[in-house]
């Protein structure tokens, strides 16, 4: 059978638009597979102009090729077939390209931000562990610029000594993010501890958890928590060498000896540039509490 077949000229079309091409010819013209065109037909995205009742052969009119070019162009932009189908439906209603693509621009920008966040994580991991400028277990006062937002969720007081500590922490983080990230990286996880609560009996209880939006959320959600600009008393410690309660006691003693007025919230965040457990904070840890000078 000939590759081309002339059809009756449709009303309103140029004569050359009435030339129909077999599916193999269309596939070869655009360097796609016959299977791809069959799939587009199956999902109602791009259907043949004519299907022979005798042979079942599919024929596409030249007039249709512009639509196929739209599809391949949008696929090249990374849009899904369902998104492309929606766009084509709007184009058939005479919506403008500008209006249509503007809808997808925000999604593309979110994807770029997520990729940039992933790039920063990989760069930190590739750089390897970094040594802190200040010796561990040494309390210092630092002026800290406003830090990025964290997701914050208050939780019932959770004692570190609780046998169910790890499980409850995982459950709280799952509720916060909607999923458990496969690994944690620098500044990916932290906790809130009440200073007045710790002073009562020297027991360490988490009263809130923090999660860096990072690649999981590209925009800070409503109600997110941000560290305000100001002076902070800070201490870093190695969890393998120093019990957290000891580091908290060092920070408390420093505040008492220097008679600093402080926020009641002590922020505990991981400092490791590397992988850490999905259930516990990373090994090198920093405690921060805002103070008044």
N, C-alpha and C positions, 0 to 999 in steps of 0.2 A: 504494500500500500504506500502511496506517495506520502512524503513527510508533510507536505503542505496540502491543504484542501480549501478550495474557495467556497465560501458560503454566500447566501443571499445577502446583499448589502443592507445592514440595518439602517432604519430611517434616522437621518441626522448624522450619520457617520461618513467619514471619507471612505472612498472605495478601498484603500489599502487596509483600513481597520477591519474589513470583513475577511481578511486572510487569517485562517486559523492554523495554529501550529500544534503538532503532536507533543505530548508530554516530554518525550526524550529531547526534542529540539529545544524546548524552553529550558530544560535542565542544563543542557550543554551551553546555551547562551549565557546563563548566569552562574555557571560553575557550581551548581547545586545538584543534589541527587534526585532521582525520580521518586525515591522514598520520601524525601522532604516534601515534594509537591503533593504526593498522595496524603501525607499527614496533614498538610495545610487544608486539603480538601475535606478530610475526615472531621477536622475540628471546626469547619465552616469559616476558615480564615481566607482562603483563596481557592475558589472553586472553578472548574473548567467551564468554559462558555457552552460547550457541547459535549455530550457523552453519547457515542454511537450506540443505538439500541441493538444493532446486529453484532458488533465486535466488543463493545465495552470500552473502546479507545476513548481517551480524553483529548479534547482539542481546546486550546486557549487562543483567544483572539489577540491580535496585536494591540487592540484597544485596551486590553486588560494589563498589559505589561507594565504600564506606569504604576499600577497598584502593587504589583509584585516588587517593583523597585522601591516603593515606599516601605514595604515589609522588610526587605533586606537592609535598607538604610537604618531602620529603627532597631533591627536585630543587632546591627553593628554598634549601635549606641548602648547595647546591653539591656534593652527592654524585653520583657517576657512576651510570649505569644498572646497571652490574655490581655496584656496592656496594649499591644499593637492592635488587637481586634477592637478594643474600645476606641482607640485613636481613629482607626479607619471608619468606624461607625459615625464618629463625630465629623470626620472629613466629608462623609457622604451627606451630612446635614449642613454643609457649608460653613462649619466652624473654621476659624483661622488657625494656621500652623502656630502662630505666636501664642494664642490662648491655650492651645492643646499642650504645647511643650512646656509652658510655664508651670502647668500642674505637676510635671515630672521633674522640674528643676530642683525643687526642695528635696525630693528624694535623692537625687544625684548628689546634692551638697551634703546630705547626711551620710551617704556612702563614702564620700571623700573624707569627711571628718573621721569616720570610723577607721578607714584605712590609715590615715595619718596617726591616729592613736595607736593602732597596731604597729606601725613603723617605729614609733617612739619606744614601745615596749621591746621590740626586737633589738633596737639600738642599745637599750640599757642592758639587755641580756648579753649581747655580743661584746659589750665593753667589759664585762666581768665585774666581780665585787670591787667596790671602792672603799677605801679606808676613811673613816670620819675624821674631820679636821680636829675635833675636840676628843680627848681621850674618853673612853667609855667610863661610865659611872662617875662622871664629873658634871655637876650642875652648873649651867651657865644661863645668862640672861641674853636673849636675842630679840632684836626688832624684826618682826616678820610681816612681810607684805601680805595683803589679802590673798589667801590661798583658794584653790579651786573648790567648787562645791562637792560635797559628798552626799550620798543618800544616807539618811539617818532614820533609824527605827529604834524607839525605846523598847526594851524588853524587860520582863520581870527579872529582878536581881538574880544574876547567875554566878554562883561562886566558882572560882577556878578549881577549888578542891572537890566540887560536885562530881560524882562518878559519871553522871550523864552530861557533863560539861560539853564534851566534843559533839555529841549527838544534838543537843539543844542548840549549840552554836550553828551547826550546819542547817538545822531546821529554820532558825531565824534568818540566816542568810538566803536560804531558798525562798522564804516568804518575801524577803526584801527585793530580790532580783527577779523572781519568777523562775529562776533556774540556778543551778550551781555551776559556776564557771569551771572549766576543766583544770586550770591552774591559776595561781595567784602570782602577781608580780609586784614590783616596787610600788608602794603606796596604794595597794589594791584593797587593803582591808584594815580596819581599825576598830577601836572600842571607846566607849565613854565610861568613866569611873567617877563616882562622887567622892570628892576629897573629904567632906565631913563624914561620909559613911565609912571611909577607910580609917579615919582617925578614931572612930568609935571602938573598934576592936582589932584593927590592923588586918582584917580579912579583906581579900580582894574579890570584889563582885563587879561584873559587867552589868551596866544598866542601860546600855545602848550600843548599837553597832553601826559602823560607818562603812560605806562602799563607794569607792571611786567609780563614777559613771563610766570612765574609760571607754573601751570599745563596745560596752554593753548598752550604754545610753549616751548618745552624742550631745544631748542638751540637758542641762540640769532641770529636774522636774520641780513642780511646785512643792514647797515645803522642804526643799533640800537645805542642807546645813553648810554654811561656809565659815572658815576661820576668819574672824575680823582682823584688820591690821592692828598691830600694837606690840607691846613687849611681852615676851613669854619666858618663863623659867623652863628650861628643857634639860633632859638627861637622857643619854642613850646607854643601852646595856645589851649584853649578849645573853640571851635566854639560856644558853648552854652553860654559862659560867656564873650567872647571877639570877637568883630567884626574883620574879617580878615584884613580890612584896618588899624585897630589899630595895629595889630601885624606887618604888613609891615612897618608902620610908626616907630615902636620901632626899627626894624632892620635898617631902613634907618638912624635914628638919631644916632644909635650906630656907624655906618660906618662913618658918618659925624664927630661926636665928636672925634673919634680916628683917623681920616684922613686915613682910610684904602682905598687902591686901590682894587677894586673888579670887579668880572665878572658882566656883565649886566644881566645875567640870574639868577633869583631867582627860586629855585626849591621848590615846595610845595608838600609834600607827607603826606599821612595818617599814623598815628601812632597807631591807635587802634588795640589791639589784640582781635578782635571780628568782628561781622558782621556790615556792614555799607550799606548805601543806594547805589543802582545801579546808581543813577543819581548824587550824590554829594560825595565829599570827606568825609572821616571819621571824627568823632567829634574832637579827639585829633590830631592836625596837627602840622607839623614841617616845618619851612622855613629854607632854606640853601642857602648860596651864598659863592662862593669861594673868598678868599681874599689873598693879598700879605702881608707878615709880614716884 
